[in-house]
Amino acid sequence: LHCSDGKLELEPNHKHAPELLLGIEQAMKPLGPSLDRLIVTGDLSNYGDPGSLSFARMWLTNRIALVNGRDSGLSFPLTKLRVIPGNHDAWNNKKGGTLANRLQRAIHYYNAEFPDHKMPSEGCYYDWVEKGDHAIYIAYLNSCHLADTEKYDSSDRVGIDKIARGKVSIEHSEELLSLHEMGMRGTLEHPQISGSQIPAEKYSKALKILVMHHYLFQPTGSKRERTLELDDRNQVFRNIAYADFDVLICGHKHV
């Protein structure tokens, strides 16, 4: 979406131009009521500022005024919406203040605007959708490097050139693998039923989806992007494979 300051820009290349928002709304209309989940894979905003994120949230869950007396919005139920931050949501690069202050904010504004979709600084959270004999397990991973407001040290100059970039580490993949192992043992906590675990038989048969902002594999025909850092590629891939994911959903690349 790349919303900017809650304004509606009319340039054709602007990501949340009115015609694009209306187009998405029209495409969603025949599906909306029947959807169990609407997943937004990050970059809701362009600069990670409160106004832009608030604009995006309002459009997703309600309606907003457009130009020429029109309005638009998905009015999607918050309980079915799942949102993760993108690199643009983790770096207020066009806002005032010192560099250290902007770095320290990281995904502070995102977490404030989407408290019901608050992301851990590292790692992931998971979701479970079940209908009759069918189920879907969805893991949401935070791939935005240094999106941690607590650990950042302004004296850490090494981190400055890594802000708002992609990173999937061994620790990320090990957490996904640990969740999978609990699922296979029947000890994985049910995210909607407190004190209950997902039965191992249901988990093992479920479709498994991994959601992250950055991609793991370079899109065919696209230019190499050095801002995507993947530590220990072979072990990361191996752990994700062992975690038995069937589908990867990502954003980031504009193709």
N, C-alpha and C positions, 0 to 999 in steps of 0.2 A: 504493500500500500504506500509506503514512504510518505505518510502525511507530514505536512510542513506547517507548523505554527497554527494549526487549525484554520488555515486559509484555503480557499479554493482557487488554485492557479489554472489559467486557461491555456497554457502552453501545451501543444500536442504531446510533448514528451514527459509531461508531469504525471507522476504515477497515480495521483488521486484526482485527476481532472474529472469534472462532473459527468462527462459522457462515459468514462470508464466505470465510475461508481454505479451509474444507472445500468450499464451493461452487465456488471456482475450481479446486480439486484435482479435483473430480468432472467439471467441464467439460473439463479437460485430459486426463483419462484415456484417452479413445478416440483422442486426437491425439498424445499425448506421444511415443511411440516413432518416429513417422513425421515429426515436425517437424525441419526443417533448421535453423531459428533460432527462439528465443524472445526477443523484444525487449521490454525494460522501459523505458518512456519517462520515468523519473525519479520523484522523490518516493517513493523507497523508504522514507524515514524522515520523521518529522514535524519533528525538530529538528536533524538532521545529526550526531547524537552517535554514538560508536562502538558503544554497546550496541544502539541501534536498527538501525544498518546491518548489524551482525553478525547480528542476529535475521533481517533480511530476506534476507541472503545464505544463511543456514542453511536457511530455508524454501524458497528457490528451488532450492538444489542438494542438499538433504538432507531431513531430517524434524525436526520440533520437537514437544515435548510440549504438549498442550493441557489444558484443564480436564477433570475427570471421567474421567481415565485415557485420553483420546483423544490422537491425535497427527495431524499433518498435514505435508505437504511435497510439493513437485513432484519432488524428486530428479532435476532436469534436468541433463544433462551440461554441465559448465562450458565445454567447447569449443564448444557450440552456443548458449550464452547470450550475449546482448549487452545491456549495461546502460549507460544514460547518466544523469547527475545531473539532478535537478530543483532548483527554487529552494529547496525545503525541505532538500535535501541540501547546499546551499551556504551555509547561514546558521544558526549555532547560537544562535538568538534566545532560547531559554529556559534557556540554561546560564549558570553563574556566570562571574565574571571581568569585566575591563574591556571596554568597547566595542571598543577597538582590538584587544585580544586575540581577541575573537570574530570580528571582521572579518578578521584575519590568518589565521584558520584556514580560512575559505572552504570549498573542497572538499577540504581536507587529510584529513579523516577518511574521506571517500568514496574518495579515491585510495588510502588506506592499506588499506581494507577490500576494495576491488576493484582490486588492482594489475594484473590482467589485462584490466581495462576502464578503465584510467586515461585521463582526458580531458585533452587539452591545454587550457591556460587560455583560449586563443582558437582558433578554427578547428575542424577536424574530423578524423576518421579514416574509412576506408572498408572495405567488406567485399565479398566476391565468392562467390557460390554458383553452381555449375555442375553440370548434369545432362544428359548427352547433348548435344542441340543447343540446349538452353535454359540461360539464365543470368540471374542477378539481381545488380545492382550496388546496394549500400546505403551511403549516406553518413550518418554520425552526427555531428551538429553540437552543440556546447556553447553553449546559448543563455542560460546563467546568468551574468548580468553581474557582473563583478569577482570571478569565481571563480579568482583568481590569488594564491597565497600569496607569490610572490616580488616582484611589482611594487607591492603595496599599501604606501602610505606613510601612517602614522597621522596625519600632519599634513594629509593631503588631506581636508579636511572636505566637499568637494563630493561625494566618493564615498559618504559614509555613507548618504544617503537612496536610494542606488541598489542597495544590496546585495540579493541574492536576488531580483532582478527580471529580466524578460526583455529580451534585446537581440539583434537580428540586424543586423549592420552591413554596410557595403559591403565591408569586408575579409573578412567571413565569405563573402559571396556571390562575391567574386572568387576565393577559394580553391576554392570548389566549381566555379566556371567553369574554373579552371586545371586541376583534376583531370579535368574532362570533356574539355578540349582534349588532355591527355596520353592519355586513353583513346581518343579519336578518331584520334590519331597512332600508337597502338600502343606508347606508351612508359610506360604506367601500370604501376607495379610490382605484381606479383601478391602479394596479402597473405598467401597461404599457401605460396607457393613462392619462396624467396629467390633473387634473381638472375634471375627470370623476369618477363616482361611479359605483360599481358593482350592477346591479339591484337585489333587494331582492329576486325576484322569481328565478332568475338564481342561486344566492348563495345558497338558501335553498335546491335546487335540486342537487347541485354539490357534487361530491365525495370529501370527506375531508380527507387529509393526514397530519399527524404530523411527522416531521423528526427531529431526535436528535441523538447525538452520543451515549449516554448512554441508557441503556434499563430501562424501568419502572418495568418490571416483571422479576424476576430471571429465566433464561433459565432452562428448565427441565433437571434435572440430573447434573447440573453444581455446582461447589463448591461455597459456599457463598462468596461474595466479599464485604468486609467491606469498600472499597474505594468508593462505591456508597452510597451516603447519600441522602435520600429522606425525606425532612422535612414535617411534618404534612400530612402523607400519605393519610389519608381518605379524607381530604379536597382537596388535589391536584388531586386525582383520580376523586372526585366529579366534580370539575371544568372542567377537561378534558372531562369527560363524558357529561357534560352540553354543552360543545363546539361542540359536535356532530361529533367527528372524527370517521371515518370508518376504517382507516388504520394507524398503527404506523410503521415507517421505522427507524431502528437504526443500529449501528455498535457495536464497542467496544469488545464484547465477541467473542473469536475465537472458534466458534463451527460450 
